[in-house]
Amino acid sequence: MTSPVETPSWSAPYDGDLSQDLALALRLADAADAVAMARFDAADLDVQLKADASHVTEADLATERAIRAILAAERPTDGVLGEEFGTSGDTARQWIIDPIDGTANYLKGIPMWTVLIALAIDGVPRVGVASQPALGRRWWAATGLGAWTNVPDAEPRRLSVSTVSSVADASVSFQSIRQWDEVQRTDDLLRLSRAVWRDRGYGDTWPYMLLAEGRLEFVAEFGVKEYDIAALVPIVHEAGGRFTDIDGADSIASRSSLATNGILHDDFLALLTSPSETTR
């Protein structure tokens, strides 16, 4: 079987009907939101340190269990990759889950955290849901079905990336200086910040969704795992953007990510790899 890390192209066509898978992903998000919100900002929230020194809360564990229970009942032959409980089952159809992306925010009572649910088929992320219940926001997509977000008291709105065509006019999010420093690419970040109109470190899932909404032109980060970004890929793609690793490869296993409005993707790649590249 083909694993998600071996996929040759995220733009490969898909002829199947993903509507039922997307409907299930949205129901999974409903269940996950309810579990996560039940313990959000709780004074007695149980928080532990994992082996990699990152935090995990009781809510992370309970939320992933809730998602896995539904999948076991409704998609028993599908595989699952989750942040908290690892990999199980087949990888030809694999659900990829981050029960709470932004655990550090969650445990501090900051509402910028996200439930991430993806379905990869033959290694290509095809369905994605990003839900921020503490803010009442959700974004979702499936290959060929468009990318969408909820709008209060209105029908869902279809997403579309911006048409900005100059790096000098672009607004970007770089996640955090520390990420770039840890991989010795601070000089690249400084060069990026000098070349664009505006730079901000919004962090985690939200900037990718701002990009899909047409409010940013570039998001990049390092140290990401498959479950951090798999759900974001179809949302960005279906909104008309492009999503690769920092070197331009279609991979969710490279521990880096680069999402753009598509128009500027190659320009940003050149800017980040060639100090002499002029993009203004």
N, C-alpha and C positions, 0 to 999 in steps of 0.2 A: 504494500500500500504506500501511497505517496504521503509524506508528512508535510505539515504546514511550513517547515523550514526549507523545503526543496522546491517550492513553487516557482516556475520559471517566469510567469507573468501574471500580474494581478488584473490586467486588462483583457485576459483571455475570455472569449465569449462563453455564455452559459445558456443552454437551451431549455433548462428545466423550469418548473413553476415554483417560485420561492414564496408565494403568498402565504401558504400555510405555515412555513417555517418562520416567516416574519411575524405572523399572528401569534405563534407560540412564544417567540422571543419577547414580544410585548407583554404577554401574560406572565412570563417569567419575571420581567421587570416589575410588573405590578406586585407580584408576591415578594420579590426582593425588597422593593421600596418599603412595603409594610413592615417587614422584619427589621430592616435597618433603622427606620424612623422610630420604632418602638423603644430603642435604646439611645437614640441620638441626644446628646447633651445630658445624659443621666449622671448624676453625682456619684453613683456607685458603679460606674462602668468598669468592667474588668479589663485591664490592659496588660499584655505580656510582651516580652522581647523574644523575637525569633532568633534562630541561629545566626542569621545575617545581620543582627542588631536592628532590624526594622521592627516596628510595632505591629501587633495584631490584637484586636479587641474581640470580646465575646460576640459582638455584632458581625464582624467579618466572618467568623466561623458559622454562626447561625444563618446568616444570609446565604452563604454558599451551600450549606446543607439544604436549605429550602429550595434553591434552584435545582440542585442535584436530585432531590426527591421527585420533583415534577418531571424532570427528564427521564428518570428511571421508570416512571409510570407511563410516559407518553412517547418516549424515544429510546426504548431499552437497548436498541442495537447501535445507537450512536455513541461515539466516544466523547469524553469530557476532559478538558484541561482547565483546572482552576488554580488560583494562586495559593489557596490554603490547603487543598487536599490532593494536588498533583494530577496525574494523568491516569485515565482508565478507559478501557475499550478501544474501539477501532478509530483510526485517524482519517479514514476516507471521508467521513462526516463527523466533524469534531466541534463540539460546543466549547468555546473559550471564554472563561469567566474571570472577571475581577469583581468580587462581591462589593468591595468598597475601595474604589480608586481615590486615594487621598485620605488614607487612614489617619495621618498626622493631623489633618484638618478636622476629621470626624471626632477624634478623641479630645480635641481642644474646643469643641462646640462651634467650629467655623463651618458654615453651611456649604462650602465649596468642596463637595465630594460627590462621587458618581458611581452608580452601579453600571458595570460594563458587561454586555452579553453579545457574543459573536457566534456565528456558525461558519466554519471553514469547510469547503467541499473540495476534495482532492487538493488540499493545501491552499486554496484561494479563499480569503475572507469574503463571503458573499452576503451575509446578513449582519447587521450591527444595530445595537440599541445602546444609547448612553442616556441614563436617567439621573437627574439631580432632584430628588424628591424634597429636600429641604428648601429648595428654591422654586419648586413647582415647574421645573423645566424638563423636557425630554426631546431627544433627537433620535431618528431611526432611518434605516435604509435597507434595501436589498437590491442586488444587481438587476437592472432593468425596471425597477419599480420606483426609482427616484429616491431622493433624500428629503426628509420632512421634519418639522418641529411643531410642537403644540403652541397654540396661541390662545390666551384667556378669552373665553366667551366667543370663540370663533372657530371656524374649520381649520385643520392643520395647514400650515404654510409650507410650500415646496421650497427647498433650499437651492441657492445658486451662488457660486463663488464670484468674487469681484472680477472686473475686466481691466484692472490696473495693469499697465503694460510696461512700466518703467520701475526699476529698482529704486530709483530716487524718490518715487512717489509712494513706495510701499510702506505698510505698517506691519511690524513683525513682533512675534513673541518668542523669546529664547529660553523660557522656563526658569533657569537659575544660573548665575555666574559660576557657582560651585560645580555644577555638572560639567561645564565647559573646561573649567580649570583642572578637574580631575583627569580629563583625557588630554590635557595639554593643548587645548584649542582656544585658549583665551584670546590669542592674537586674532584668530578667525572671527571670534565674536566681536571684538573691537572693530575690525575691518567691516563687518556687517553693519554694526551700529552707525558707523560713519557714512555708509553708503545709502542708507534708507531714510525715509522721512521721519519715522517714529518707531521707537523700540520700547517694549514693556515686557516684564516677566510675569505673565498672568498665572501660569502654572497648571499642571495636571491636564485634565480633559478639556476644560472650558475653552482654551484658545483654539483648539482644533474645531470646536463647534462655531466659534466666532469666524474662523476661516471659511467653514462651510456656509455660513450665513452671509459671506461677502464683506466682513468687517475687518479682516486681516488678510495678508497675502503670503505669510510665511510663519510656520511653527516648526521648531526643531528641538530635540532633546537627546540626552545620552542616558545609558543605564536602564533603558526600558526593557521589559520582558514581553513575551507574546501576549499575555493577558492584559497588558497596559494599553496596547495599540490595535489589537485585532478588530475590535468593534468600531474603531474610528476609520479604518480603511474604506469600507463600503460607503460610509456617510460622506467622506471627503470625495471619493470617486463619483458617487451618484450626484453630488452637487456640482460636478464639473472640474474638480481639482485633481491634483496628482499627489501620490503618497509613495515614498520610497524610504530606504535608509539614507544616512547622511552621505553615502557615496553613490547614490542613484540606483541601487539595486532593489528589486521587489523582494523584500524579506522582512518578516516580523521577528527574526531570530538574531539580528545583527547587533542588538543592544543600542541601536540609534534609530531616529526617525526624522523624516523631513517631509512636511506637508506644505503645499503651496496652492495658489490658484491655477496652477498648470501653465499659464502663459509665461510665468517667470521662473519655472522650475530649473531649467537649464542655466539661466542667468545666475540663480542663487548657487547652484552647484559649482559653477565656475568661480564665483566670488569666494566661496568657502575653501576652494582648493588651490587657487592661484592668486597670490598676493599682488601680482602685477595686472590682474584682470581689471579692466575698466568697464563699469556697467552704467555709469551716469550718462 
